[in-house]
Amino acid sequence: MILKIEYDYRKWIHQENRFKSNEIDYACCWGLREMTAPFWRVSLIEKTGELYATCPRDNTYILIGKFKNKEEVDKKLKGWFDDFEKLIITKWFGEIEELKHDEILAS
């Protein structure tokens, strides 16, 4: 699966269907490609079933996928809590689409 880093996390998360929902966090110390800063938080928005990662300091997010429920996410993430050194987004969920410099400036 190819994941894309999106910009304007604050606008995305404050949309009514997300903002009024409970979230389940799956740790706030995920690395993007390795265990180095900046770290990302992975969460499930219960109302929408969206599993996402965010790096709030950069106002960025990655929509990882949509799931029916928490149990489906737990199955996908089986063992995630066993070794925090393995919390690498690209190892668990897929590669990151690289943005070109002009795409970053336009966002």
DSSP file (Angstrom, degrees, kcal/mol; ACC not computed):
  #  RESIDUE AA STRUCTURE BP1 BP2  ACC     N-H-->O    O-->H-N    N-H-->O    O-->H-N    TCO  KAPPA ALPHA  PHI   PSI    X-CA   Y-CA   Z-CA
    1    1 A M              0   0    0      0, 0.0    94,-1.1     0, 0.0     2,-0.6   0.000 360.0 360.0 360.0 138.4    0.0    0.0    0.0
    2    2 A I  E     -a   95   0A   0     92,-0.2     2,-0.3    94,-0.1    94,-0.2  -0.894 360.0-160.5-101.9 123.6    1.2    3.5   -0.8
    3    3 A L  E     -a   96   0A   0     92,-3.8    94,-4.1    -2,-0.6     2,-0.4  -0.729   3.5-148.2-101.9 152.1    0.5    6.1    1.8
    4    4 A K  E     -a   97   0A   0     -2,-0.3     2,-0.5    59,-0.3    59,-0.5  -0.978  13.0-130.3-125.3 131.0    0.5    9.9    1.2
    5    5 A I  E     -B   62   0B   0     92,-0.6     2,-0.3    -2,-0.4    57,-0.2  -0.680  30.6-161.4 -76.5 123.4    1.5   12.6    3.6
    6    6 A E  E     -B   61   0B   0     55,-3.6    55,-2.1    -2,-0.5     2,-0.3  -0.731   5.7-136.2-106.1 156.3   -1.3   15.2    3.7
    7    7 A Y  E    S+B   60   0B   0     -2,-0.3    53,-0.2    53,-0.2    52,-0.1  -0.746  73.9  46.7-112.2 160.6   -1.0   18.7    4.9
    8    8 A D     >  +     0   0    0     51,-1.5     4,-2.0    -2,-0.3     3,-0.3   0.921  55.0 170.4  74.2  51.5   -3.4   20.8    7.0
    9    9 A Y  H  > S+     0   0    0     50,-1.7     4,-3.0     1,-0.2     5,-0.3   0.885  73.3  58.9 -54.1 -43.6   -4.1   18.2    9.7
   10   10 A R  H  > S+     0   0    0      1,-0.2     4,-1.3     2,-0.2    -1,-0.2   0.893 107.8  44.9 -60.1 -41.0   -5.9   20.8   11.9
   11   11 A K  H  4 S+     0   0    0     -3,-0.3    -1,-0.2     2,-0.2     4,-0.2   0.921 115.1  48.6 -66.6 -43.8   -8.5   21.5    9.2
   12   12 A W  H >< S+     0   0    0     -4,-2.0     3,-1.2     1,-0.2    -2,-0.2   0.925 112.8  46.0 -62.8 -47.4   -9.0   17.8    8.4
   13   13 A I  H 3< S+     0   0    0     -4,-3.0    -1,-0.2     1,-0.3    -2,-0.2   0.749 106.1  60.8 -72.5 -23.6   -9.4   16.8   12.1
   14   14 A H  T 3< S+     0   0    0     -4,-1.3    -1,-0.3    -5,-0.3    -2,-0.2   0.392  72.0 119.4 -87.9   4.8  -11.8   19.6   12.9
   15   15 A Q  S X> S-     0   0    0     -3,-1.2     4,-3.0    -4,-0.2     3,-1.8  -0.509  78.6-113.3 -66.3 141.2  -14.4   18.5   10.3
   16   16 A E  H 3> S+     0   0    0      1,-0.3     4,-1.8     2,-0.2    -1,-0.1   0.811 112.4  55.2 -52.0 -43.0  -17.6   17.8   12.2
   17   17 A N  H 34 S+     0   0    0      1,-0.2    -1,-0.3     2,-0.2    30,-0.1   0.782 120.6  32.4 -65.6 -24.6  -17.7   14.0   11.6
   18   18 A R  H X4 S+     0   0    0     -3,-1.8     3,-1.8    -6,-0.2    -2,-0.2   0.847 113.7  57.6 -93.5 -43.7  -14.2   13.7   13.1
   19   19 A F  H 3< S+     0   0    0     -4,-3.0    -3,-0.2     1,-0.3    -2,-0.2   0.817 107.6  47.7 -61.3 -34.4  -14.1   16.4   15.7
   20   20 A K  T 3< S+     0   0    0     -4,-1.8     2,-0.3    -5,-0.3    -1,-0.3   0.262  97.4  95.4 -92.5  12.5  -17.2   15.0   17.6
   21   21 A S  S <  S-     0   0    0     -3,-1.8     2,-0.1    -5,-0.1    -3,-0.0  -0.732  75.7-115.9-104.5 151.3  -15.9   11.5   17.7
   22   22 A N        -     0   0    0     -2,-0.3    24,-2.2    23,-0.0    25,-0.5  -0.475  32.0-147.6 -72.1 154.6  -14.0    9.6   20.3
   23   23 A E  E     -C   45   0B   0     22,-0.2     2,-0.5    -2,-0.1    22,-0.2  -0.950   8.8-149.0-126.2 149.3  -10.5    8.5   19.3
   24   24 A I  E     -C   44   0B   0     20,-2.2    20,-2.5    -2,-0.4     2,-0.3  -0.979  21.1-144.7-115.7 120.3   -8.4    5.4   20.3
   25   25 A D  E     -C   43   0B   0     -2,-0.5    18,-0.3    18,-0.2     3,-0.1  -0.648  15.1-166.5 -89.1 141.0   -4.7    6.1   20.4
   26   26 A Y        -     0   0    0     16,-3.7    17,-0.1     1,-0.5    16,-0.1  -0.419  67.3 -62.4-117.7  51.4   -2.1    3.5   19.4
   27   27 A A        -     0   0    0      1,-0.1    15,-2.1    14,-0.1    -1,-0.5   0.244  36.8-124.2  84.5 155.3    0.9    5.3   20.8
   28   28 A C  S    S+     0   0    0     13,-0.2    13,-0.1     1,-0.1    -1,-0.1   0.028  91.2  77.5-118.8  23.6    2.4    8.7   20.1
   29   29 A C        +     0   0    0     10,-0.1     2,-0.4    13,-0.1    12,-0.2  -0.169  55.7 140.0-131.0  41.9    6.0    7.5   19.3
   30   30 A W  B     -F   40   0C   0     10,-2.7    10,-2.9    -3,-0.2     2,-0.2  -0.686  41.4-142.1 -85.5 137.1    5.8    6.0   15.8
   31   31 A G  B     -g   88   0D   0     56,-2.9    58,-3.1    -2,-0.4    59,-0.2  -0.650   9.0-136.1 -90.1 156.3    8.7    6.7   13.5
   32   32 A L  S    S-     0   0    0      4,-0.4    58,-2.0     6,-0.4    59,-0.2   0.973  93.6 -14.3 -76.2 -57.4    8.0    7.4    9.8
   33   33 A R  S    S+     0   0    0      1,-0.4     2,-0.3    56,-0.2    55,-0.1   0.532 139.7   5.3-119.9 -17.8   10.8    5.2    8.3
   34   34 A E  S    S-     0   0    0      2,-0.2     2,-2.2    53,-0.1    -1,-0.4  -0.937  93.1 -79.8-155.9 172.1   13.0    4.6   11.4
   35   35 A M  S    S+     0   0    0     -2,-0.3     2,-0.3    -4,-0.2     4,-0.1  -0.412  87.7 110.1 -83.3  66.7   12.8    5.4   15.1
   36   36 A T        -     0   0    0     -2,-2.2    -4,-0.4     2,-0.2    -2,-0.2  -0.953  64.7 -54.6-134.4 156.5   13.9    9.0   14.9
   37   37 A A  S    S+     0   0    0     -2,-0.3     2,-0.1    -6,-0.1    -6,-0.1  -0.322  98.7  64.9 -66.8 154.3   12.1   12.3   15.4
   38   38 A P  S    S-     0   0    0      0, 0.0    -6,-0.4     0, 0.0     2,-0.2   0.487  78.4-158.1 -77.1 145.5    9.7   13.7   14.4
   39   39 A F        -     0   0    0     -2,-0.1     2,-0.3    -8,-0.1    -8,-0.2  -0.595   1.3-142.7 -93.1 155.5    7.5   11.1   16.0
   40   40 A W  B     -F   30   0C   0    -10,-2.9   -10,-2.7    -2,-0.2     2,-0.4  -0.838   4.9-136.0-117.5 149.9    3.9   10.4   14.9
   41   41 A R  E     - D   0  54B   0     13,-2.6    13,-2.4    -2,-0.3     2,-0.5  -0.907  15.4-152.2-103.6 134.5    0.8    9.5   16.8
   42   42 A V  E     + D   0  53B   0    -15,-2.1   -16,-3.7    -2,-0.4     2,-0.3  -0.937  25.2 165.9-108.8 127.8   -1.5    6.7   15.4
   43   43 A S  E     -CD  25  52B   0      9,-2.7     9,-2.8    -2,-0.5     2,-0.5  -0.956  32.2-135.4-141.5 155.7   -5.2    6.9   16.2
   44   44 A L  E     -CD  24  51B   0    -20,-2.5   -20,-2.2    -2,-0.3     2,-0.8  -0.961  15.0-144.7-111.2 127.3   -8.5    5.5   15.2
   45   45 A I  E  >> -CD  23  50B   0      5,-2.7     4,-2.5    -2,-0.5     5,-0.7  -0.834  14.1-155.9 -88.6 110.8  -11.5    7.9   14.9
   46   46 A E  T  45S+     0   0    0    -24,-2.2    -1,-0.2    -2,-0.8   -23,-0.1   0.884  85.2  52.0 -59.6 -43.3  -14.3    5.7   16.1
   47   47 A K  T  45S+     0   0    0    -25,-0.5    -1,-0.2     1,-0.2   -29,-0.1   0.870 123.0  27.6 -64.4 -38.7  -17.2    7.4   14.3
   48   48 A T  T  45S-     0   0    0     -3,-0.3    -1,-0.2     2,-0.1    -2,-0.2   0.635  96.7-128.7 -99.4 -16.8  -15.6    7.3   10.8
   49   49 A G  T  <5 +     0   0    0     -4,-2.5    18,-2.8     1,-0.3     2,-0.5   0.631  55.5 151.3  75.9  13.3  -13.4    4.2   11.2
   50   50 A E  E   < -DE  45  66B   0     -5,-0.7    -5,-2.7    16,-0.2     2,-0.5  -0.679  33.2-160.0 -85.5 124.8  -10.4    6.1    9.9
   51   51 A L  E     +DE  44  65B   0     14,-3.2    13,-2.1    -2,-0.5    14,-1.6  -0.905  26.7 164.8 -98.2 126.8   -7.0    5.0   11.2
   52   52 A Y  E     -DE  43  63B   0     -9,-2.8    -9,-2.7    -2,-0.5     2,-0.4  -0.934  33.3-139.3-141.7 162.0   -4.5    7.8   10.7
   53   53 A A  E     -DE  42  62B   0      9,-2.3     9,-2.7    -2,-0.3     2,-0.4  -0.955  23.2-169.4-118.7 142.4   -1.1    9.0   11.8
   54   54 A T  E     -DE  41  61B   0    -13,-2.4   -13,-2.6    -2,-0.4     7,-0.2  -0.988  25.8-165.5-135.4 146.2   -0.3   12.6   12.6
   55   55 A C  E >>> - E   0  60B   0      5,-2.0     3,-1.9    -2,-0.4     5,-1.4  -0.806  18.3-174.8-119.9  84.3    2.7   14.7   13.2
   56   56 A P  G >45S+     0   0    0      0, 0.0     3,-0.9     0, 0.0    -1,-0.1   0.790  76.9  65.1 -56.8 -30.9    1.0   17.8   14.8
   57   57 A R  G 345S+     0   0    0      1,-0.3    -2,-0.0     2,-0.1    -3,-0.0   0.833 112.4  35.5 -62.3 -28.8    4.2   19.8   15.0
   58   58 A D  G <45S-     0   0    0     -3,-1.9    -1,-0.3     2,-0.1   -50,-0.2   0.407 108.5-123.8-101.2  -0.2    4.3   19.8   11.2
   59   59 A N  T <<5 +     0   0    0     -3,-0.9   -50,-1.7    -4,-0.6   -51,-1.5   0.867  68.9 131.9  58.6  37.7    0.5   20.0   10.7
   60   60 A T  E   < +BE   7  55B   0     -5,-1.4    -5,-2.0   -53,-0.2     2,-0.3  -0.816  32.9 179.0-119.4 158.8    0.7   16.8    8.6
   61   61 A Y  E     -BE   6  54B   0    -55,-2.1   -55,-3.6    -2,-0.3     2,-0.4  -0.982  19.2-145.0-152.2 162.0   -1.2   13.5    8.6
   62   62 A I  E     -BE   5  53B   0     -9,-2.7    -9,-2.3    -2,-0.3     2,-0.9  -0.991  15.6-141.9-129.5 121.3   -1.4   10.2    6.8
   63   63 A L  E     - E   0  52B   0    -59,-0.5   -59,-0.3    -2,-0.4   -11,-0.2  -0.764  21.3-177.2 -82.1 110.3   -4.8    8.4    6.3
   64   64 A I  E     -     0   0B   0    -13,-2.1     2,-0.3    -2,-0.9   -12,-0.2   0.879  50.3 -62.2 -80.2 -40.1   -3.8    4.8    6.8
   65   65 A G  E     - E   0  51B   0    -14,-1.6   -14,-3.2     2,-0.0     2,-0.4  -0.963  43.4 -92.2 171.6 174.0   -7.1    3.2    6.1
   66   66 A K  E     - E   0  50B   0     -2,-0.3     2,-0.3   -16,-0.2   -16,-0.2  -0.933  37.4-173.3-113.4 136.9  -10.8    2.8    7.0
   67   67 A F        -     0   0    0    -18,-2.8     3,-0.1    -2,-0.4    -2,-0.0  -0.911  31.6-128.5-130.0 154.6  -11.9    0.0    9.3
   68   68 A K  S    S-     0   0    0     -2,-0.3     2,-0.3     1,-0.2    -1,-0.1   0.865  84.3 -24.5 -69.0 -36.8  -15.2   -1.4   10.4
   69   69 A N  S  > S-     0   0    0    -20,-0.1     4,-1.5     1,-0.1     3,-0.4  -0.953  71.8 -82.4-164.7 176.5  -14.4   -1.2   14.1
   70   70 A K  H  > S+     0   0    0     -2,-0.3     4,-3.1     1,-0.2     5,-0.2   0.855 120.8  60.1 -61.7 -37.1  -11.6   -1.3   16.8
   71   71 A E  H  > S+     0   0    0      1,-0.2     4,-2.0     2,-0.2    -1,-0.2   0.882 103.0  51.3 -61.5 -38.1  -11.4   -5.1   16.7
   72   72 A E  H  > S+     0   0    0     -3,-0.4     4,-1.8     2,-0.2    -1,-0.2   0.892 112.1  46.6 -65.7 -39.5  -10.5   -4.9   13.0
   73   73 A V  H  X S+     0   0    0     -4,-1.5     4,-2.5     2,-0.2    -2,-0.2   0.927 109.7  53.8 -66.8 -44.7   -7.7   -2.4   13.8
   74   74 A D  H  < S+     0   0    0     -4,-3.1    -2,-0.2     1,-0.2    -1,-0.2   0.875 108.0  50.9 -57.9 -37.9   -6.5   -4.5   16.7
   75   75 A K  H >< S+     0   0    0     -4,-2.0     3,-1.1    -5,-0.2    -1,-0.2   0.919 110.9  48.0 -65.1 -43.7   -6.2   -7.5   14.4
   76   76 A K  H 3< S+     0   0    0     -4,-1.8    -2,-0.2     1,-0.2    -1,-0.2   0.866 117.8  42.3 -62.8 -36.7   -4.2   -5.4   11.9
   77   77 A L  T >< S+     0   0    0     -4,-2.5     3,-2.7    -5,-0.1     4,-0.3   0.121  79.5 156.7 -99.6  20.4   -1.9   -4.1   14.6
   78   78 A K  T <  S+     0   0    0     -3,-1.1    -3,-0.1     1,-0.3    -4,-0.0  -0.235  73.0  11.7 -52.1 123.6   -1.5   -7.4   16.5
   79   79 A G  T >> S+     0   0    0     -5,-0.1     3,-1.6     3,-0.0     4,-0.5   0.416  85.2 127.5  90.6  -1.3    1.7   -7.2   18.5
   80   80 A W  G X4 S+     0   0    0     -3,-2.7     3,-0.5     1,-0.3     6,-0.2   0.825  73.5  51.7 -58.7 -31.9    2.2   -3.5   18.1
   81   81 A F  G 34 S+     0   0    0     -4,-0.3     3,-0.3     1,-0.2    -1,-0.3   0.579  91.2  79.2 -82.9 -10.0    2.6   -3.0   21.8
   82   82 A D  G <4 S+     0   0    0     -3,-1.6     2,-0.3     1,-0.3    -1,-0.2   0.807 105.5  17.4 -71.4 -31.4    5.2   -5.7   22.3
   83   83 A D    X<  -     0   0    0     -4,-0.5     3,-2.1    -3,-0.5    -1,-0.3  -0.817  57.2-166.4-149.2 101.5    8.2   -3.8   21.1
   84   84 A F  G >  S+     0   0    0     -2,-0.3     3,-1.2     1,-0.3    -1,-0.1   0.695  87.7  70.3 -64.3 -18.2    8.2    0.0   20.8
   85   85 A E  G 3  S+     0   0    0      1,-0.2    -1,-0.3   -55,-0.1   -50,-0.2   0.662  95.1  56.1 -70.6 -14.1   11.4   -0.1   18.7
   86   86 A K  G <  S+     0   0    0     -3,-2.1     2,-2.2    -6,-0.2    -1,-0.2   0.289  70.0 116.1-100.7   9.5    9.4   -1.6   15.9
   87   87 A L    <   +     0   0    0     -3,-1.2   -56,-2.9   -58,-0.2     2,-0.5  -0.493  36.7 144.6 -81.8  75.2    6.8    1.2   15.7
   88   88 A I  B >>  -g   31   0D   0     -2,-2.2     4,-1.7   -58,-0.2     3,-0.5  -0.967  45.2-147.5-116.2 120.2    7.7    2.3   12.2
   89   89 A I  H 3>>S+     0   0    0    -58,-3.1     4,-2.8    -2,-0.5     5,-0.6   0.899  97.4  50.6 -56.5 -45.8    4.8    3.4   10.0
   90   90 A T  H 3>5S+     0   0    0    -58,-2.0     4,-0.7     1,-0.2    -1,-0.2   0.812 109.7  51.2 -67.1 -28.1    6.3    2.2    6.7
   91   91 A K  H <45S+     0   0    0     -3,-0.5    -1,-0.2   -59,-0.2    -2,-0.2   0.835 119.3  35.0 -75.7 -32.0    6.9   -1.3    8.2
   92   92 A W  H  <5S+     0   0    0     -4,-1.7    -2,-0.2    -3,-0.2    -3,-0.2   0.823 134.3  17.0 -89.3 -33.9    3.4   -1.7    9.5
   93   93 A F  H  <5S-     0   0    0     -4,-2.8     2,-0.2     1,-0.3    -3,-0.2   0.666 107.1 -88.7-122.4 -21.1    1.3    0.1    6.8
   94   94 A G     << -     0   0    0     -4,-0.7    -1,-0.3    -5,-0.6   -92,-0.2  -0.726  54.7 -40.7 133.5 175.7    3.2    0.6    3.6
   95   95 A E  E     -a    2   0A   0    -94,-1.1   -92,-3.8    -2,-0.2     2,-0.5  -0.297  52.3-118.4 -75.7 159.2    5.5    3.0    1.7
   96   96 A I  E     -a    3   0A   0    -94,-0.2     2,-0.4   -92,-0.0   -92,-0.2  -0.853  22.6-124.3-100.4 129.6    5.2    6.7    1.7
   97   97 A E  E     -a    4   0A   0    -94,-4.1   -92,-0.6    -2,-0.5     2,-0.4  -0.591  29.5-128.0 -70.7 127.1    4.6    8.6   -1.5
   98   98 A E        -     0   0    0     -2,-0.4     2,-0.4   -94,-0.1    -1,-0.1  -0.623  18.2-144.0 -80.2 131.5    7.3   11.1   -2.0
   99   99 A L        -     0   0    0     -2,-0.4     2,-0.1     2,-0.0    -1,-0.0  -0.746  14.7-123.0 -94.2 142.8    6.1   14.6   -2.7
  100  100 A K    >>  -     0   0    0     -2,-0.4     4,-1.8     1,-0.1     3,-0.8  -0.473  29.1-107.3 -78.7 156.9    8.0   16.9   -5.0
  101  101 A H  H 3> S+     0   0    0      1,-0.3     4,-2.0     2,-0.2     5,-0.2   0.864 119.7  51.4 -54.1 -42.0    9.2   20.2   -3.7
  102  102 A D  H 3> S+     0   0    0      1,-0.2     4,-1.5     2,-0.2    -1,-0.3   0.808 107.0  54.4 -70.2 -27.8    6.6   22.2   -5.7
  103  103 A E  H <> S+     0   0    0     -3,-0.8     4,-0.9     2,-0.2    -1,-0.2   0.878 107.8  50.1 -69.8 -37.3    3.8   20.0   -4.3
  104  104 A I  H >< S+     0   0    0     -4,-1.8     3,-0.6     1,-0.2    -2,-0.2   0.921 110.9  48.6 -65.3 -44.6    4.9   20.8   -0.8
  105  105 A L  H 3< S+     0   0    0     -4,-2.0    -1,-0.2     1,-0.2    -2,-0.2   0.838 109.4  53.6 -65.5 -32.7    5.0   24.5   -1.5
  106  106 A A  H 3<        0   0    0     -4,-1.5    -1,-0.2     1,-0.2    -2,-0.2   0.700 360.0 360.0 -76.6 -18.8    1.5   24.4   -3.1
  107  107 A S    <<        0   0    0     -4,-0.9    -1,-0.2    -3,-0.6    -2,-0.2   0.481 360.0 360.0 -86.8 360.0   -0.1   22.7   -0.1
